[in-house]
Amino acid sequence: MIAKTLHAALAATLGGWAGLAAAQNAAPAGTGQESAASRLANVKPDRDQLKYNLDSVAKLLNESSAAKQIESSKVPEALERQQKARELHAAAKQALDKGDLDRCNQLLKESRATFFDGVRVAAPEEVVAKKLEADYKARLDSVNALLGAYKRVANEKGSNAKQVNDTVAQIDKSVAEAAKLAQAGKYKEGRAELDRAYLVAKAGVNNLRSGDTLVKSLKFASKEEEYHYEVDRNDTHQMLIKVLAEEKRASNASLDQQITGFVAQATELRKAAEAAAAKKDYAEAIRKLEESTGELVRAIRNAGIYIPG
């Protein structure tokens, strides 16, 4: 029972951290777009909420199954982190008593983070392994769903059969490689391979729908909504360059120079799109974003990696 509860606590907390990190890393520098995670982090705390949070963290540190797991593990490093988390919690309470709400809020965040560091140190290996396996399976489900969507949209639009087959083959190759890694118990590495397949499939679906007046007229309630869709599509291609082309760039200086040129042009077009969006000229912003994404597609294909677009 303790292991199951700990697993749930770890999954929720570590998954949340991973999602926040992904959101921060995916947001291009200088875009002017504030992520949901950033907005959430900037919300000012109030006294009543902080009092509630203090009580919740106190129970987490002292009464939860995760706290009992640390104590029963007898792992010195885990016990030290639990004690440090308690000290941070006490300092947070003092800050609240003095009316320093921001300080209290920050100390509570540090207390929780330090405590869960201790939980990870004390966690049985099988719990961590189960989480990695669960993450792998969840990503595989996402890849399969996107691949199915890609095939359906391609069929509806009568897309070029060779291009569709090339994209499907690339996704299938990554999924097969991920399966081999998973069979060897390497779920973390398998998940990374599935992430590549996921991005290719997502780009495939987005690019098939790009420029389709009928689909867009049904999908978007406004030009602003369509603009945000194109922002997501542009972000996807930027991530694709990172996960698919980085190794090839590192080993080929000439190729790196070519890709850098495409990416630089894409960046300038993205900035122009954001400037237009700031003026509420979403039609122009969409046009510039589509051009930017086109440059990213050229960069990826120049690296010898086919993606639709």
LOVEX-911193 format. One line per field, with one value per residue (C-alpha): residue number from 1; residue in one letter; z, y, x. Coordinates in nm, 2 decimals, padded with zeros to 4 digits, m for minus. Layout:
residues N
n: NUM:... .
res: A:... .
w: Z:... .
v: Y:... .
u: X:... .
end
This chain:
residues 309
n: 1:2:3:4:5:6:7:8:9:10:11:12:13:14:15:16:17:18:19:20:21:22:23:24:25:26:27:28:29:30:31:32:33:34:35:36:37:38:39:40:41:42:43:44:45:46:47:48:49:50:51:52:53:54:55:56:57:58:59:60:61:62:63:64:65:66:67:68:69:70:71:72:73:74:75:76:77:78:79:80:81:82:83:84:85:86:87:88:89:90:91:92:93:94:95:96:97:98:99:100:101:102:103:104:105:106:107:108:109:110:111:112:113:114:115:116:117:118:119:120:121:122:123:124:125:126:127:128:129:130:131:132:133:134:135:136:137:138:139:140:141:142:143:144:145:146:147:148:149:150:151:152:153:154:155:156:157:158:159:160:161:162:163:164:165:166:167:168:169:170:171:172:173:174:175:176:177:178:179:180:181:182:183:184:185:186:187:188:189:190:191:192:193:194:195:196:197:198:199:200:201:202:203:204:205:206:207:208:209:210:211:212:213:214:215:216:217:218:219:220:221:222:223:224:225:226:227:228:229:230:231:232:233:234:235:236:237:238:239:240:241:242:243:244:245:246:247:248:249:250:251:252:253:254:255:256:257:258:259:260:261:262:263:264:265:266:267:268:269:270:271:272:273:274:275:276:277:278:279:280:281:282:283:284:285:286:287:288:289:290:291:292:293:294:295:296:297:298:299:300:301:302:303:304:305:306:307:308:309 .
res: M:I:A:K:T:L:H:A:A:L:A:A:T:L:G:G:W:A:G:L:A:A:A:Q:N:A:A:P:A:G:T:G:Q:E:S:A:A:S:R:L:A:N:V:K:P:D:R:D:Q:L:K:Y:N:L:D:S:V:A:K:L:L:N:E:S:S:A:A:K:Q:I:E:S:S:K:V:P:E:A:L:E:R:Q:Q:K:A:R:E:L:H:A:A:A:K:Q:A:L:D:K:G:D:L:D:R:C:N:Q:L:L:K:E:S:R:A:T:F:F:D:G:V:R:V:A:A:P:E:E:V:V:A:K:K:L:E:A:D:Y:K:A:R:L:D:S:V:N:A:L:L:G:A:Y:K:R:V:A:N:E:K:G:S:N:A:K:Q:V:N:D:T:V:A:Q:I:D:K:S:V:A:E:A:A:K:L:A:Q:A:G:K:Y:K:E:G:R:A:E:L:D:R:A:Y:L:V:A:K:A:G:V:N:N:L:R:S:G:D:T:L:V:K:S:L:K:F:A:S:K:E:E:E:Y:H:Y:E:V:D:R:N:D:T:H:Q:M:L:I:K:V:L:A:E:E:K:R:A:S:N:A:S:L:D:Q:Q:I:T:G:F:V:A:Q:A:T:E:L:R:K:A:A:E:A:A:A:A:K:K:D:Y:A:E:A:I:R:K:L:E:E:S:T:G:E:L:V:R:A:I:R:N:A:G:I:Y:I:P:G .
w: 00.00:00.09:m00.24:m00.44:m00.25:m00.30:m00.67:m00.71:m00.52:m00.73:m01.06:m00.98:m00.85:m01.09:m01.38:m01.29:m01.28:m01.61:m01.78:m01.64:m01.76:m02.11:m02.13:m02.04:m02.27:m02.56:m02.54:m02.78:m02.63:m02.70:m02.83:m02.59:m02.53:m02.17:m02.09:m01.86:m01.62:m01.61:m01.55:m01.27:m01.11:m01.12:m00.93:m00.61:m00.30:m00.03:00.34:00.36:00.08:00.24:00.57:00.39:00.21:00.53:00.68:00.37:00.35:00.73:00.67:00.37:00.56:00.88:00.82:00.46:00.34:00.16:00.49:00.65:00.35:00.41:00.78:00.72:00.45:00.70:00.41:00.56:00.26:00.24:00.61:00.58:00.31:00.50:00.80:00.57:00.43:00.78:00.86:00.54:00.64:00.98:00.82:00.59:00.89:01.05:00.72:00.72:01.08:00.98:00.68:00.42:00.19:m00.11:00.12:00.27:m00.07:m00.20:00.12:00.09:m00.27:m00.16:00.12:m00.11:m00.36:m00.10:00.05:m00.28:m00.35:m00.03:m00.15:m00.47:m00.28:m00.05:m00.32:m00.39:m00.74:m00.85:m00.79:m01.01:m01.27:m01.28:m01.33:m01.63:m01.77:m01.73:m01.90:m02.19:m02.24:m02.22:m02.48:m02.70:m02.68:m02.79:m03.08:m03.20:m03.17:m03.37:m03.63:m03.68:m03.72:m03.97:m04.18:m04.17:m04.27:m04.54:m04.68:m04.66:m04.85:m05.11:m05.01:m05.20:m05.13:m05.13:m04.89:m04.65:m04.67:m04.60:m04.29:m04.16:m04.22:m04.02:m03.73:m03.74:m03.73:m03.41:m03.25:m03.34:m03.19:m02.88:m02.84:m02.85:m02.58:m02.37:m02.40:m02.26:m01.96:m02.10:m02.07:m02.03:m02.36:m02.53:m02.42:m02.58:m02.91:m02.89:m02.83:m03.17:m03.33:m03.15:m03.29:m03.65:m03.63:m03.48:m03.75:m04.01:m03.89:m03.86:m04.20:m04.38:m04.23:m04.29:m04.58:m04.59:m04.60:m04.52:m04.22:m04.09:m04.13:m03.92:m03.67:m03.58:m03.43:m03.51:m03.68:m03.33:m03.25:m03.59:m03.50:m03.18:m03.37:m03.61:m03.31:m03.18:m03.52:m03.54:m03.19:m03.29:m03.58:m03.36:m03.13:m03.42:m03.52:m03.17:m03.14:m03.50:m03.65:m03.36:m03.40:m03.77:m03.72:m03.47:m03.71:m04.02:m04.01:m04.36:m04.28:m03.95:m04.14:m04.38:m04.10:m03.90:m04.20:m04.23:m03.86:m03.85:m04.13:m03.94:m03.63:m03.81:m03.96:m03.62:m03.47:m03.75:m03.69:m03.32:m03.40:m03.63:m03.36:m03.11:m03.34:m03.37:m03.74:m03.71:m04.09:m04.14:m03.83:m03.96:m04.30:m04.14:m03.91:m04.20:m04.38:m04.07:m04.03:m04.40:m04.33:m04.04:m04.27:m04.52:m04.24:m04.13:m04.48:m04.55:m04.27:m04.47:m04.26:m04.44:m04.28:m04.46:m04.52 .
v: 00.00:00.24:00.17:00.24:00.57:00.66:00.58:00.81:01.09:01.06:01.03:01.35:01.55:01.44:01.45:01.80:01.91:01.74:01.91:02.25:02.19:02.09:02.40:02.63:02.46:02.45:02.83:03.00:03.29:03.63:03.52:03.74:03.45:03.37:03.00:02.88:02.76:03.10:03.27:03.02:03.08:03.46:03.45:03.64:03.43:03.55:03.49:03.24:03.03:03.03:02.91:02.63:02.54:02.55:02.29:02.07:02.07:02.00:01.68:01.59:01.62:01.44:01.22:01.11:00.76:00.93:01.06:00.72:00.57:00.80:00.72:00.35:00.35:00.47:00.62:00.90:01.13:01.09:01.16:01.47:01.61:01.55:01.74:02.02:02.04:02.07:02.35:02.53:02.48:02.64:02.93:02.97:02.99:03.26:03.46:03.44:03.55:03.86:03.93:03.84:03.65:03.62:03.48:03.23:03.11:03.07:02.88:02.64:02.56:02.49:02.27:02.06:02.03:01.92:01.67:01.50:01.49:01.28:01.07:00.99:00.89:00.67:00.53:00.16:00.09:m00.10:00.21:00.43:00.15:00.13:00.50:00.49:00.20:00.39:00.70:00.48:00.32:00.66:00.81:00.50:00.55:00.91:00.81:00.55:00.80:01.06:00.81:00.70:01.06:01.13:00.83:00.94:01.30:01.20:00.96:01.23:01.48:01.23:01.32:01.20:00.83:00.82:01.11:00.96:00.62:00.78:00.95:00.64:00.44:00.69:00.68:00.30:00.28:00.48:00.28:m00.04:00.08:00.20:m00.15:m00.31:m00.08:m00.14:m00.52:m00.47:m00.27:00.06:00.24:00.59:00.55:00.40:00.70:00.93:00.74:00.76:01.14:01.16:00.96:01.17:01.50:01.36:01.24:01.57:01.77:01.54:01.60:01.98:02.01:01.81:02.05:02.37:02.57:02.36:02.63:02.39:02.24:02.57:02.72:02.45:02.44:02.80:03.04:03.34:03.45:03.48:03.12:03.02:03.22:03.02:02.70:02.82:02.91:02.55:02.42:02.64:02.53:02.16:02.21:02.39:02.09:01.85:02.02:01.97:01.60:01.49:01.71:01.79:01.48:01.53:01.90:01.82:01.59:01.80:02.16:02.24:02.10:02.28:02.61:02.54:02.45:02.76:02.97:02.82:02.85:03.22:03.30:03.12:03.31:03.65:03.55:03.43:03.77:03.94:03.72:03.81:04.18:04.16:03.97:04.24:04.48:04.24:04.18:03.81:03.75:03.88:03.70:03.37:03.43:03.50:03.20:02.97:03.11:03.05:02.70:02.64:02.74:02.50:02.22:02.30:02.28:01.94:01.80:01.94:01.72:01.42:01.37:01.36:01.52:01.62:01.99 .
u: 00.00:00.29:00.46:00.14:00.08:00.44:00.42:00.12:00.29:00.60:00.41:00.21:00.50:00.78:00.54:00.44:00.81:00.88:00.58:00.69:01.05:00.92:00.71:00.99:01.24:00.99:00.92:01.15:01.36:01.22:00.88:00.69:00.46:00.40:00.35:00.07:00.33:00.49:00.16:00.08:00.42:00.36:00.03:00.07:m00.01:m00.26:m00.24:m00.53:m00.40:m00.05:m00.19:m00.36:m00.04:00.16:m00.08:m00.07:00.30:00.33:00.12:00.32:00.65:00.54:00.23:00.22:00.31:00.60:00.73:00.70:00.89:01.18:01.19:01.17:01.43:01.70:01.89:02.10:02.07:01.69:01.66:01.88:01.66:01.34:01.49:01.60:01.25:01.11:01.35:01.24:00.88:00.95:01.12:00.81:00.58:00.80:00.79:00.41:00.40:00.60:00.37:00.63:00.40:00.64:00.92:00.68:00.56:00.92:01.03:00.73:00.83:01.18:01.05:00.83:01.11:01.37:01.13:01.06:01.43:01.44:01.15:01.34:01.65:01.45:01.22:01.25:01.40:01.09:00.87:01.10:01.11:00.73:00.70:00.94:00.74:00.42:00.56:00.68:00.34:00.16:00.39:00.34:m00.04:00.00:00.22:m00.02:m00.31:m00.13:m00.01:m00.37:m00.48:m00.21:m00.31:m00.68:m00.61:m00.37:m00.64:m00.91:m00.69:m00.55:m00.20:00.11:00.13:00.51:00.54:00.29:00.46:00.80:00.66:00.49:00.81:01.01:00.76:00.74:01.12:01.14:00.86:01.03:01.36:01.18:01.02:01.36:01.49:01.18:01.22:01.57:01.42:01.56:01.23:01.39:01.58:01.28:01.07:01.33:01.29:00.91:00.94:01.11:00.83:00.57:00.71:00.73:00.37:00.25:00.43:00.28:m00.07:m00.02:00.14:m00.13:m00.39:m00.18:m00.33:m00.65:m00.92:m01.21:m01.04:m00.93:m01.28:m01.42:m01.14:m01.07:m01.32:m01.10:m00.77:m00.62:m00.70:m00.55:m00.24:m00.19:m00.23:00.05:00.27:00.23:00.32:00.63:00.73:00.70:00.94:01.19:01.18:01.22:01.54:01.68:01.59:01.65:01.92:02.16:02.38:02.42:02.50:02.77:02.95:02.92:03.03:02.90:02.56:02.56:02.62:02.33:02.09:02.20:02.11:01.76:01.70:01.82:01.57:01.30:01.37:01.35:01.01:00.89:00.98:00.80:00.49:00.50:00.53:00.22:00.03:00.11:m00.07:m00.36:m00.28:m00.33:m00.36:m00.01:00.12:m00.01:00.15:00.49:00.46:00.39:00.69:00.90:00.78:00.87:01.23:01.24:01.11:01.39:01.64:01.52:01.51:01.85:01.98:01.85:01.54:01.21:00.91:00.59:00.52 .
end
